[in-house]
Amino acid sequence: MTQPEKTWWKDGVVYQIYPASFKDSNSDGLGDIPGIISKVDYLADLGVDIVWVSPMFESPQVDMGYDISNYEAVHAPYGTVQDMEELIAACHARGMRLILDLVINHTSDQHACYFSGSAWTWDESFGEYYLHLFAPEQPDLSWENPEAREAIYDSAMRFWLDRGVDGFRVDCVNMYSKGTELPDAPVVDAGVFEQPSWSIHANGPRMHEFLREMNEMVLSRYDTMTVGELPHTPDADHVLRYVSAGDRQMDMVFQFDFTFIAGTDAWTTAFCENHDQGRSVSRYGSDDPAYRALSAKMLAIMMCALTGTLFVYQGQEIGMINIPPEWAIEADYKDIEALNFYRSVQQDPNCAAEALEYARRSIRILGRDNARTAMQWDASAPFAGFTDCPDGPWMRVHDLYPGINIAAQRADPGSVLAFWKRMIALRKEHRDVFVHGAFELLGAEDENTFVFVKTYEGKRALVVLNFTGEEQRVELPEGRFELLVGNYGGDGGDSSVLRPWEGRVYMEER
């Protein structure tokens, strides 16, 4: 089988930055572009190759910058276009690339040109309803209009590519084509008026045509990478249509399943955190102080051993965790999606106490605010070194920052941060098998462990992971495997028994 072509964006490690929460440089309580510039050396030292900056465009901030009012300007509290040019130059000077969010399914209603409730809003000035899959302040764009598409290509894409941007993470990449028939959504819950419409507004009839055009008109003229957000596409064959190298649509997508690409010309991604997800240690590991660091390191092993382009979200490399359960949703949470969901349950006349508690529990595990608390730089200041603002940051700092912060972990060779740096270095050293290797799952029936083999041209690596706080026995494949790395250190103990939250990587002796 011909191995996939190796390019910079396949071998690279991507680090996602959420500007509001990364680093405040001017003491106003909000992160900004100069703050990111001040930490570029930290990113390079970690082993980052590609910096992804979430929306920093001019915006009324109804949905934290995903409601863009001007693609060619920067949200004033974040900085200026010149600041962005300096950030691009700073990344390039250190051998790193930089990509931006491309949010072109919708704009802000203040642009010139699904959270809850109806997706249609009446506009008095036009005497028509307009579609908004998200907030009413985020009207969807009409991709059926070629003039609208050309304006998107010119303002949202060429403007930044000409300034040195190296590509895009493409928001809602399968939602631009809705069709023009406007059928009713299928009824899946007869108890409410509004019904989910994913089957209608995702993967529409002209979706692939639009993406091919975007590549032909814009992306093919630059050396870029694209990664699309691809929800509600459960068919693996359909996913492959988006990422086939021969079809020139997306280079890769975020698919919330494992997508097998062996034997195809497609490429994939490896990620378990982003700005829309709860923290991975809290979701898949353990918040228990006795196991928190161990489980964070175990997850680092898993991520660095998976095939595809690796994406790391800010704070993941130090094992940041979800918001404490004591925080009040109405007082301490900021996310429009979580608040709208909570209030809709709260205002339901048939709402029982159990339903409200379920809503609280869901938000505490999955809510987007879990990933949006301030970056925890050090314990020497009241606000984790994120800001010097006397009133604190725009969103409350996590209570555990004195014990989970970058400064402390940089000084500790046994820290989560040190382990992530080691794993990123190992991933690059053995990029043939870890980045490009074929994936084979072992023991699929065991829900407590995750065991897999990676193979590349006869080279084999074995990865064994325990996703519980108890010892687990695993069956290992035949072969002479030598321990490469483990999160407990030492020789790994009994190879057939995994200690609580243990992860190990073996390389086959040849």
N, C-alpha and C positions, 0 to 999 in steps of 0.2 A: 504494500500500500504506500502511495506517495504521502510523505509527511507534509503537514500544512506549512506554508511559507512563513518564515519568521520575520517579523517586522517590529519596529520600536514599540508599538502599542500592544503587541501580543506579549512581549517579554517584560513590559513595564509594570511597576507597582504604582497604582493610582491612590492619591490621598484626597478625600473630599473635605472641603472647608465650608462651613456654614457661617457666612461673614458676621452676622449679628452676634455670634457666640464664641468667636475664635480669640480675638485679642483687641482690646480698646486702646487706642494710642492717644486719644485727646481728652480722656476723663469725662466723657459724656454718658458713660454707662452702656454704650453700644459698640460692638466690634466694628472694625473698619478696614479699609484696604491698606493704609500705612501700618496697621497692626499686623496684618498678614506679612507685609514686607519685612517687618522686624523679626519674623520667625522663619524666614526662608532657610537660614542655615540649619535650624532645628530639623526641618523637613529633609534637607539633603543628608544630614547626619543619620537620620532614621533609615535611609535607603530608598526614599521616594523618587520616582522617575517622572511622574505626571501629577500635577496639582489640578484638582477640579474645584472651581469656585462656584458655589451655588448662587442663585440670582442676586446680582448686585446692581441691577439696572434701576433707573428711576421708577418709583412705584409708590402708590398710596399705602402699601403694606397691609391691605386687607387680608392677604394670605401670605404674609412674610416674603414678599417680593415675587411671588408667582403671579401677581397681577401687575403687569408691566405697562407703564404709561409712555415710556420712551426708550426704545432699544439702544439709542445712540447716546444715552447719558447715564451717569451713575447716580444711584440714590444719594442725595446730598450728604446725609450723615455718614455714609460709607466713604466718601471721597469724590474724586473726579476722574474723568477719562485719562488725564495725565497720570494720576496715581495708578490706574490700571496698566498703563503703558510701562510705568516703572516696575510694577510687579512682574509683568511679562518679561521685561529685560532682566530682572533679578533672577527669575527662574531659569531663563536661557543661559545666563552667565554661569550657572551652576550645573549645567547639563540636564536640566529638567524642562519638561514641556508644561503648557498650561491650557486647560479646556474650560469652557463656560457652559452653563445651562442654556439650552435653546428651548424657550417656552413659546411655542407658536401655534398651539391649539386654540389658545384664548389670549386676550390681553386684558388690561384694566378697562373699565368703562370710561376712564379718563384719558385713554389713548386717543390720539387724533383719528386716527382712522375710524356637586353630588353630595354637597355635604349633607344637606337635608332639605326636605320640601320639594316643591316643583322645580323642574329644570327650565321652565318657561317664565319669562317676566314681560309684562306689558310695557311698551315704550310709547308714551303720549306723543312725543314729537313726530314719530313715524306712523303712529296708529297701527302698530304691529307688535306681536310677541317676538322676543329674541331668545335664542337658546343659550343656556349657560349650564354646562355639566358640573360646574363647581359653584362658587358664590355668585349671587346676582351681579356683583361688581366685576365679574370675569366673563364677559360675553365671548362665546365661541366665534372664531373667525370663519368666514366663508371661503373654504379652499376650492369651491367650485368656480370661483371668480379668478381668472388668470392674472388680472391686475393686482389682486390681493396677494397672490402667490409671489409675484415679482417684487412687490413691496417688502414682503417678508424676507426674500432672498437678499435683497439689497440692504435693508436696514438692520435686520437681526443677525445676518450672517456675514456678508462681505465687509460690512463696516468693521467688524472685529477681526476677521481673518486678515484683512489688510494691515491691521495693527499687530500682527504676530501671534494671534491666538491659534492654537494647534488642533482645535476640534471642539466637539460639543457632546455633552450628555443631553439627549433629546427627550424632553418631557412628553408624556402621553403620546408616544410615537405611533400608536395605532388608532388614533381617534379623529384624524383630520377629515376623513371621508365618512359622512353620515348617510349619504343617499338623499334623495329629494322626495321620497314617497311619504315620509312621516307617519309610519304605522303606529298603532298603539303598542306599548310594551306588553309582553305576556304577563298574565296575572300569576304571581307566585305567592302572594299573601293577600287573600281576599278581605282581610280585616282593615286594610288601609287603602287610601285613594292612590297615592303615588307608588309606582312599581319600579324596580331596577331595570335599567334599559341597556345593560352592557351588550346584549345580543344584537342591539340595533346600532349603537353608536361606536362600537369597537370593531376594528377590522372590516371597515366598510368597502363598498364595491370598487372605489378608485384608490384605495390606500397604497397599494404597491406601485401604481402608476405615479402617484405624487412623489413617492420617495425616489423612484428612478429619475424623475425630472429634477429633483433637488440635487441628486448626485451629478447629473449631466450638466446642469446650469451653474452649479456652485462648487460642490465639494471636490469634484474631479480636477479642478483647477489649482488645488492646494494640496499640500502634504498633511492630511488630517486624520483624526480618528473620530468615529462616532459610536456612541453607545446609547441605545434607545430604551426607554422605560416601556415595557410591553406587558401590561396587565391583561387578565381575562383572555388569554390565548392558550388554552390547555392542550391543544393538538400539537404534538412535537413536530409533525411534518409542516404545519403552518408556521411555527417558529422558525424552522429552517429556511422557509421562503424569505423571511426578513433578513437573514444573515448569510445567505449563500454568497460566497465571494464572486461567483460568476454572474450574479444578478445585480450587483452594485446597488444595494439599498442601505442597510446598516452594516457596520463592521462587526458589531456584537450588540446584544440586548441584555437587559436585566430581566431574567425570567425567574419567577419565584418557585421554580422546580429545578431539579437536575435535568439538563437537556444533554443527551448523548450526541456527540458530534463525530465520533470515530467513523472513519470511512466516508466523510463528507468534506466539502470545501468550506465548511462553516467554522465559526469561532465562538467562544463562550466566555462567561465571566464567573469570577468567584467572589462572593460577598455575603455578609450576614448582618451588616449594619448600614444604615444611611439616615438621612434627615427625616424619613417617614416611618421609621421602625423603632421599636423599643430596643434597649441595649442588649447585646447578645449574651453577656454574662448573666443578666437577670432572666432572660428568656430561655436560654439553653444550658447555662451553667448554674452557679450557686452564688447567692448574695451572702451566704454564711461567711463571716470573717475567717473561719478556719479553712474554707475551701475557695474563697473568692479568687485569690491570685492563681491557685492551681487550675481552676476551671478556665480562667482567662487564658492561661498558657496553653491548656489543652485545645481551646478554640483557635489559638494562634497556629498550633501545629496543623489542625485541620485545614484552615484557610490557606496556609502557605504550601500545602501539599496538593491542593486541588488544581485541576487543569483549567486553563483560561487566564484572562487578565485579572489580576488581583486588585480589589478595591478595599481600601481601609478608610473608615470614617473617623473624623477627629475625636480623640479621647478613647477610641477602641484600643489603641496601643498602650494605654495605661490601665485598662480594665474599668473604665467608668461604668456605673450601673444606673438603673432606673431611679426615678424620683422616689424619695421615701414615702411610704404609705400614709404617713401622718399629714402630708401636704393636702390642703383643701382644694378641691377641683375648682370651685367658683373663685377662690381668692388667689391661688398660686399658679394656675394653668393659664396659658395664653393662646393655645392653638384653636383656631376657628372650628376645625373639624370636631375636636373633642368636646368643646363647649356646646356646639350646636347639637351634637348627639346627646350629651348629658341633659340639656334643657328640654329636648324633645321627649325624652323618657320622663323627665320630671313633670312636664306639663300634660302628659297623657292622663286623662281622667280615670282610666282603668289601671294606672300604674300602682303596682304593689311594692312594698318595701324591698322584696326580693329582687324585683326588676331593677330598682335603683341601685341596689348593692352590686348587682351583676354589671351594670353600666360603669360603676366606679372601679370595679375589679378589672374590667376590660381595658379601661383607659389607663389604669396603673401599669398594666402589662404591655399594652400595644400602643398607647398614646404617643403621638409624634413629639410632644414636649419632652419625653424621656431623653431624646437625643439632642435637645436644643438648649439644655442648661449650659452655663458658661464653662468654657475650657478651664481645667484646673491646673494652673501653671505652678503654683507654689502655695505654701501654708504661712508665709510671712506677713500676709495682709488679710484684712477681713473678707475680701472678695476673691480669694484664690489666685491673686495676681492677675486676674482678668482685667480689672479696671481700678483706677484711683478715684473714681467718682464718689463723693461723700454719700450720695443717696444709693449707691450700689448699682448693679447692672440692671438691664431692662427686664431680666427674668431672674428670679431667686437662684442663688448659688447652692449647689448640692451640699447638704449638711456634712457629708463625709470627706470634703476636700482636704482637711488636714491630714488624712491618712491615705488619700488617693490623689497624688499630684505629680507633675513632671519633675520638679526639682528634687524631691525625695527619691524618686525612682532613678533619676540619672546618677545619683550618688550610690545606688545599691546594685551591685552586679547580679543579684538574684531577683531583681524586680521583674514585673510584667513587661515594662518598657525594654529592659535589657534583653529579655527573652524574645520579644517581637523583633528587635534589631538582629538578633542571632538567626531567627527563623527566616527573615527576609534575605539575609546574606546567604543562608543555606539554599533557599529557593533559587537564588541567582546562580550560585555555584553549580547546582544540579538542575538547571532550568530545562534541560532536555527532558528529564523524566517528570519533574513536578509541574512545569508550565505546559509542556507539549505532550506529556505521556498519556497513553490510553488508560481509562479508568475501569476497574473491575471490582464490583461490590462482592464482599464475602459475608456469609451469615446474615442474610437479609431478614431472616425471621426473628433475630434477636433485637428487640427494641431498646435494650439498655446499652448496647455497644455499636460502634460504627467502625467497621474494619474493611479496608480496601487495598488493592494492589495497583500501583502505577507502573506502566511498562513503556519503554521507548527503545526500539532497536535492540532488544535483548537485555537491556538494563532494567532491573526491577527494584522497586521500593515498596515496602509494606508499612501501612499506617494503621495503628490500633488505638482506639479512643473509647474511654469509659464515660458515659453521660449520666452517671449516678454517683451518689455519695456512699456507695457500698462496693466491696470487692466484686469483680465480675470475672468469670472464666471465659477464655476465648480459644477457639481452635485456629491454629496458624497453618498456613499452607506449607507444603514440603519445600525444602530448600535450605541453604545455609545463609541465614540472615544475620548481619552484624548491626548492633544498635548504633544509630547515627545521632539521635537526640531524644531526650525525654524530659517531661516537665518535673519529674521528681529528682533528676540528677542521678549520679552514680551509674551502676550497671543495669538498672531497670528491674532488678529482682527476678522473680519467677516469670519467664516469658509468657506463660499460659494464664497468668492471673494479673488482672489490672486492678490496681489500688483505686480508691475513690478519686474520680475526676482525673485519672491518669491518661496521658497520651504519650505514644512512642512512635518513632519512625525508624525502621530498619532498612538497610541497603543490602541487597543480596551479594554475597561474595562470589567473585568470578575468577 
